Amino acid sequence: MPEHRNQIDGLRFIAFLAVFLVHSDAARFWWGSHGVSLFFVISGFLITRILISCETGPRTHILGNFYARRALRIFPAYYLVLGLAAATVGIAYLPVHLLYVMNWGIFFYTWIQPGLVDIAWDPTRMYGIHFWSLCVEEQFYLLFPLLFSFLRSARARLSWLLALWVASIGFHVLFAAFLPKAAYGLIPLVCGEFLVAGAVGAVVLAAPSATGEAIRSTARQWMFPAGLAMVVASFALSWPESPSIDHVTHPPPMQTLLALGFLAMVLGLWQTESRWLLGFFNFAPFRFLGRISYGLYLIHLFMWPLVDWLAARSSFVRGLPPFAARLGLTIILATAMWHLVEAPLLRLKRKFPY
């Protein structure tokens, strides 16, 4: 079985908190949109580690159980939240949400009507718009394991992944030049750079060679602070003139710097023995909130209309700071969904061992 490291759960919570901050105040916390980018790097890293650690079994068995386990993890909570949202606040373009292609819909829509990206951010403008990143991850989960499983040697895998990384940068350059107003940052051809970066890290870290050991030693010692410095530098060098939630894509060189920074942070945190880092990211509330970060992300934007509805009927809710009310309600409902829906279904994973 692939190993689990609690500190990565803590990092997941930090990624979610960044997203929540940008959705609460896009002008002040514009950089929080890249919490999604960090989620992508973590996902690419962990999924690739699973595939590497389970590669000794028959390919069809491994892939079949992989897809079954992913379905148990993703679909029940997603379709529950989507169904409740559709029945209450309404979900525009529901079929593309149901089919996990909403990100492509936004891309093509903004390609046709580029002025849409200049509209000021409003969390109630299009309910479910944050599901775009879940669509990207599902598209990755669907295609990547199938292709990756046909490459057995570490050298072939690394060469293929680096080629994908270069191709993603190339697409980014082309879209930035010819479709600058389209939401190209929402499709895997561009934002897939973060997923591929995580996959590269998993392959390199798993290498049994002396080079792999040297990388593991380096990650253990200084990669996390170095990665954090790269992320901060990326934000400082690409600070937007008019910060907004729609600033989801750095210029190509800055996005690559950001991907490398997040990758270094993930590798460093995975390998670290620093009691300071482990103490912070293993803080029990952070670990739990990271464990339920999928649910937190799914429901958080729906707390804007829910808190407004409650405030109109409760003086207690009206007296709460809106940020605290939304975040608190997000945590309460995500915790309930974890215990009542997600955790019971995840126990079924034992029926699909790797």
CORJOWO-V337459 format. One record per helix or strand. SS is the DSSP state (@ for helix, = for strand). FROM is the first residue (numbers start at 1). TO is the last residue. If there is no record, write none. Layout:
ss->SS from->FROM to->TO
ss->SS from->FROM to->TO
//
This chain:
ss->@ from->6 to->24
ss->@ from->30 to->53
ss->@ from->59 to->88
ss->@ from->94 to->98
ss->@ from->102 to->112
ss->@ from->114 to->118
ss->@ from->129 to->148
ss->@ from->154 to->178
ss->@ from->184 to->186
ss->@ from->188 to->206
ss->@ from->210 to->237
ss->@ from->252 to->271
ss->@ from->275 to->281
ss->@ from->284 to->291
ss->@ from->293 to->311
ss->@ from->315 to->318
ss->@ from->322 to->351
//
